[in-house]
């Protein structure tokens, strides 16, 4: 009987693939100059590290596949998943997912925060209801993505955006709690964009909610570092 897979010896000659899913956190090319997007900087980083380590590029290489789309929300990820290539074309596939920020914009967070209530408890109850709606959508999205990828890393929603109000920052923390809890319960790795993009210059002048060249560089480096850790790869410079 013919098995629809590849053996270990064959797999070592197949490329790895890094798949980027989600929204404009990864698909930020419209907001930066050519060569400055997350995908482009990640590709450059992979090539430079390979050459630096004198790694044999004629054997296993690493392909970056951008499936994330600027403006997409959690429900759109199912459409992105239809474009995922078969795992049998690769040695290993490593998925990175950054999504949810546009859903919060869809909830009209500033308007939500201006809703009049008589007590703090009432306000928190309203936020709780919106949070649970977010949780349901996030869980549904993760179930779909985990069904395809063994190696999955998810991202928090960053909160260092210039001119973000204190109230908006606190609201983001409530939704980030959903992401972090899902990661803990599913034993998923997290790239905490709140820590990675912690400076005003990490956000694009054209649109302050998108990564700038500097922010994209930080995100690309974090993805690459996690990919190395996941894959147990050694990129040491040979003396």
C-alpha positions in Angstrom: 0.0 0.0 0.0 1.3 3.4 -0.9 1.5 5.9 2.0 0.6 9.5 1.3 3.6 10.9 3.1 7.4 11.2 3.0 9.9 9.3 5.1 12.5 11.0 7.3 15.3 10.7 4.8 13.2 12.4 2.1 11.9 15.1 4.5 15.3 16.4 5.3 15.6 17.6 1.7 12.3 19.4 1.7 12.1 23.1 2.7 10.7 24.3 6.0 7.8 26.8 5.7 6.9 29.8 7.9 3.2 30.7 7.4 2.0 34.1 8.5 -1.7 34.3 9.2 -3.9 37.1 10.4 -4.0 40.8 9.6 -1.8 43.9 8.8 0.5 43.2 11.7 2.2 40.8 9.3 0.7 42.3 6.0 2.1 45.8 6.6 3.7 46.4 3.2 1.2 49.2 2.3 2.4 51.3 5.3 6.2 51.1 4.8 8.8 51.4 2.1 9.7 48.6 -0.2 11.8 46.0 1.6 10.6 47.1 5.1 7.6 44.9 5.7 7.6 42.0 8.2 7.7 39.4 5.4 10.5 41.1 3.5 12.6 41.6 6.6 12.0 38.0 7.7 13.1 36.7 4.3 16.2 38.9 4.5 17.0 37.7 8.0 16.7 34.0 7.0 19.0 34.5 4.0 21.6 36.5 6.0 21.7 34.0 8.8 22.1 31.1 6.4 25.0 32.8 4.7 26.5 33.9 8.0 26.5 30.4 9.3 27.8 28.9 6.0 24.7 26.7 6.0 24.2 24.6 2.9 21.4 26.3 1.0 21.4 23.5 -1.6 19.7 21.3 1.1 16.9 22.4 3.4 15.8 26.0 3.0 13.1 28.1 4.6 10.2 29.6 2.8 8.0 32.4 4.1 4.4 32.4 3.0 2.3 35.5 3.7 -1.4 34.6 4.0 -2.3 37.4 6.4 -4.3 40.2 4.8 -4.6 43.8 5.8 -8.0 44.4 7.2 -8.9 40.8 7.9 -10.8 39.9 11.1 -10.9 36.5 12.9 -13.7 35.2 10.7 -11.6 35.8 7.6 -8.8 33.4 8.7 -10.8 30.5 7.4 -10.4 32.0 3.9 -6.7 32.3 4.5 -6.6 28.6 5.5 -7.8 27.5 2.1 -4.5 28.8 0.7 -2.3 26.7 3.0 -0.2 24.3 1.1 0.0 20.6 1.9 2.3 19.6 4.7 3.8 16.9 2.5 5.5 19.7 0.5 7.6 20.6 3.5 9.9 19.3 6.1 8.0 21.3 8.8 5.4 24.0 8.7 5.5 26.7 11.4 2.5 29.0 11.6 2.4 32.4 13.2 -1.0 34.0 13.9 -1.7 37.7 14.7 -5.4 38.5 14.7 -8.1 40.2 16.7 -7.1 43.9 16.6 -9.5 44.6 13.7 -12.3 42.8 15.6 -11.9 45.2 18.5 -12.0 48.1 16.0 -15.2 46.6 14.7 -16.6 46.6 18.3 -16.0 50.4 18.1 -13.9 50.4 21.3 -13.8 54.2 21.7 -17.6 54.3 21.4 -17.9 51.4 23.7 -15.8 53.1 26.3 -17.9 56.3 26.1 -21.1 54.4 26.9 -22.7 55.9 30.0 -23.2 53.7 33.0 -24.1 54.4 36.6 -21.4 52.3 38.2 -18.0 50.9 37.5 -19.5 47.4 37.9 -22.0 48.1 35.1 -19.2 49.3 32.8 -17.2 46.1 33.6 -20.2 44.0 32.9 -20.6 45.5 29.4 -16.9 44.9 28.7 -17.3 41.3 29.9 -20.1 40.7 27.4 -18.0 42.0 24.6 -15.0 40.0 25.8 -16.9 36.8 25.8 -18.0 37.5 22.2 -14.3 38.0 21.4 -13.4 34.8 23.2 -15.9 32.7 21.2 -14.6 34.0 17.9 -11.0 33.6 19.0 -11.6 30.0 20.1 -13.3 29.1 16.8 -10.4 30.6 14.9 -7.8 28.7 16.9 -9.6 25.4 16.6 -9.4 25.8 12.8 -5.8 26.8 12.7 -4.7 24.1 15.2 -6.4 21.5 13.1 -3.9 22.3 10.3 -0.7 23.2 12.1 1.3 21.3 14.7 3.7 24.2 15.3 1.6 27.3 16.0 2.6 30.6 17.7 0.1 33.3 18.5 0.5 37.0 19.2 -1.0 39.4 21.6 -2.5 42.7 20.5 0.0 45.5 21.1 -0.9 48.4 23.3 1.9 50.8 22.6 0.1 52.7 19.8 0.8 56.4 20.0 -2.0 58.4 21.5 -3.8 55.3 22.8 -5.8 56.4 25.8 -5.5 54.9 29.3 -9.0 53.5 29.0 -8.3 51.9 25.6 -5.1 50.4 27.0 -7.0 48.9 29.9 -9.7 47.5 27.6 -7.0 45.9 25.4 -5.6 44.2 28.5 -9.0 42.5 29.0 -9.0 41.1 25.5 -5.3 40.1 25.7 -6.3 38.1 28.7 -8.4 35.9 26.4 -5.4 35.3 24.1 -3.0 34.5 26.9 -5.5 32.2 28.6 -6.2 30.3 25.3 -2.4 30.0 24.8 -2.0 28.5 28.3 -4.9 26.1 28.0 -3.7 24.9 24.6 0.0 25.0 25.4 0.8 27.4 22.6 3.8 29.7 22.4 3.1 33.5 22.5 4.9 36.4 20.9 3.9 39.3 23.2 3.7 42.3 20.8 3.0 44.5 23.8 6.6 43.9 24.8 8.1 43.6 21.3 6.6 46.9 19.9 7.2 49.0 23.0 8.3 52.3 21.4 6.5 55.0 19.5 8.9 54.5 16.5 7.6 50.9 16.2 4.4 52.3 14.6 4.1 53.5 11.0 3.7 57.2 10.4 1.1 56.5 7.7 -1.1 54.6 10.1 -0.2 54.4 13.8 -1.9 51.1 14.3 0.5 49.4 11.8 4.1 48.3 12.4 6.8 50.7 11.0 10.1 49.5 9.5 11.5 49.4 13.1 8.4 47.5 14.4 8.5 45.1 11.5 12.1 44.4 12.1 11.4 43.6 15.8 8.5 41.3 14.8 10.5 39.6 12.1 13.3 38.9 14.5 10.9 37.5 17.1 9.4 35.2 14.5 12.8 34.0 13.4 14.0 33.4 17.0 10.9 31.4 17.8 11.2 29.4 14.5 14.8 28.5 15.5 13.6 27.4 18.9 10.7 25.4 17.5 12.9 23.7 14.9 16.0 23.2 17.1 18.1 24.7 14.4 21.7 25.8 15.0 22.8 28.9 13.1 26.2 29.4 14.8 28.9 31.2 12.8 31.7 28.8 11.9 35.1 29.9 13.0 
